[in-house]
């Protein structure tokens, strides 16, 4: 898990390159990628555009069109950085939900998603239950859909992950699940941002099963 990222705002993981990722991440940056705030050296004869068109491979035409529209409207957007950040956000939100970390969820989610998570945490705590879940691995991440509706950008990502889940009662007895058997989870999470706002933060505004 990316515990070191907990407490950061979502823009920190969706708008910038992750510095410490596992080798299994399917979308990585080259070792020489620039850190935020630094400019890459540019050949004098062939200057690079400030916001080059994203390189998009293996997506449906409607998804590609949506990504290009978002990139054109938001000069902060960079596809590979978004995907790495989306994976980090997925791990952060899961960890926060499992641990009952309402503060982190408040920073990463919009009102509706936050209220749904908190209602589930409240019910769990009222029952005296505690989750002992573990994210074993993220097998796949990909863009599921992308659209720009007016000034609102929405990008849905599919996450396929193996998760071991255990629920214990107040005495520590297992009431459900097992850490020995991981179950495949397929989730589609949608992140949104108004590209006209000065606030650069993306938020999680919808969760669904894949």
N, C-alpha and C positions, 0 to 999 in steps of 0.2 A: 504493500500500500504506500501511497505517497503522503505519509504523515507530515512531512516537512512542509507540504503545501497547505495544510489545513489552516483556515483563518484568512487566507488570501481572498481577494475579490475575484469573481469569475473572469474578469478581463485579464487577470494575471495568468490564467491558464488558457484562455481562448484567444487572447490577443498577442501573446508573446511565445517565444520558443521555450519548451521545457529543457532544463539543463541536466536533469538526472532522470533518465527513463530506463526501463528494463530492455534487455536485448530482444524480447519477444514482440515489441511494439512494431506493428506492420508499416507504420509511416514514420520515418525518421529524417532528421536533417543531417547533412554532411558534417563531418567533424569540424570543418572550418567555417561553419555558419556564423554570421555575425550575431552579437548580443544586442538586445534592445538599446537604442541610443547611439549605436555605432554605424558608420557608413562604410559600405564595401568599396575597395579601390576600383575605379572604373577606367578602362582603356580610353585614352584620349580620343581615339578615332571613332570609337563605337560606344557612346554613352548609353547607359541603361535607363529606361523609363522609370519614373518615380514609383509607379504602381503598375508593374507589368501584368499582362493577362495571365490568369492562373493556368497551370498545366493540368488538364483534366483528362483522366484515362479511365475507361471502363464504366461509365455511368450512362444512364438514359439521356436522350436529348433534352427532355424537359428539365432534368436535374442540372445538366451542363448549362442550359440557358439561365436557370435561376442563379447558379453560382456566378456566372459572368455578369449578370445584372447587379448582384450584390457587390461584387468587386468594383464595378464601375461607379456605384453609388457611395461606397465606403472605402476611402483610401487607407484605412487601417487594416482592411481584411486581407489575409494571406491564407490560402487554402490549407497547405500542409501544417502551418502553425495552428490553425483552427482545429484540425483533426487530432493533432497531438494533445492540444489543450482540452478537446472534448473528451478524450480518453481519461485524462487526468481528472477532469470534473466528474466523470462517471464514478471513478474510484472514490473521490472525495465525498460525494453525496451519499454513496452507499455506506461508507465508513461512518459518516455523520449520523445517518439514519439508524444504523445498527447500535451506535453508542448513545443515541438520544441527544446528540449535539445540536440543539435548536439554533444556537447562534450561527454556526456554519451554514446550516440549511437556510436561515434567513438571508444570508449574504448571497447565496447561490441560486435561489429559486424565486419565482414570482409569487404573488399572494396566494393564488389558488393551489399551486403545487406545494408551497410551504404549509398551508393549512391542512392539506391532505396528509403530509408526512407527520405533522404534529398531532393530528387526531389519532393516527395509528400508534405513535409513541405514547400518547396519553392512555390509550386503551391497554397497551402492553404493560405500562407501569401500574395501572389500576389493578390488573390481574396478577401483579407480582412476578411478571415474567421478564427474562433478560435474554437477549440474543447473543449467541456466541458464533457469529458467522465469519467465514473466511473466503476472500476472493482468491481462488487458486490461480486462475489465469484469464486473460482476455484473449480469446481465440481470434476474433475478427472485429474490425471497426470499418464502417463505410458510410458514405453519405446516402441516406435513404430518400430525401427530398430536399429541395431548396427553392425558395420563392421570395420575391420582393413584392410586397403588397403596399403600394404607395411608398412610404418611407420605412415600413416595417420589414426587416429582414428576418426570415425564419428558416432555420436549417435543422433538419431531423437527421440524427445519426443512429444507425443500427449497431448495437453492441451484442456480440455473442460471447458469453463468459461461462466459466465453470465455477460454481459457488457451492461451498460446503456450509450447511446451515444447521444450527442447533438452537432450540429454545429450552431454557431452564426455568424452573420455578424458583420461589424465594429461598428454598432450601438447597438449591443447586442441583436438583434432580432433573434429568432430561425428560421433557414432556413431548418433544417432537424433534425429528431430524437426527442427523449423524454427521460428525466431522470426517468419518471414514469414506463417505460416499458423496462425491460432488455431483451436482445436478446442473445440466446445461440451462442457462438463462438467456433468452433472446429479448432484448429491450430496445424500443425505439424512443429516444429522448429528443425533444425539440428545444432548441435554444433560439432566443430571439433578441433583437436589438433594433431600436429606432435609429436609422442611420443619420437622421437629422438632428439628433440630440447631441449636446456637448458631452454628455456622460458616455464614456466608451464601453461601459459594462454590458456584457451579454448575460441573460438569465435563462434558467431552465423553466420553460413555461408549459410543458406537457410531457407526460410519461405514458407509455403504452407498451404492450407486449408485442414482440416481433412475430 
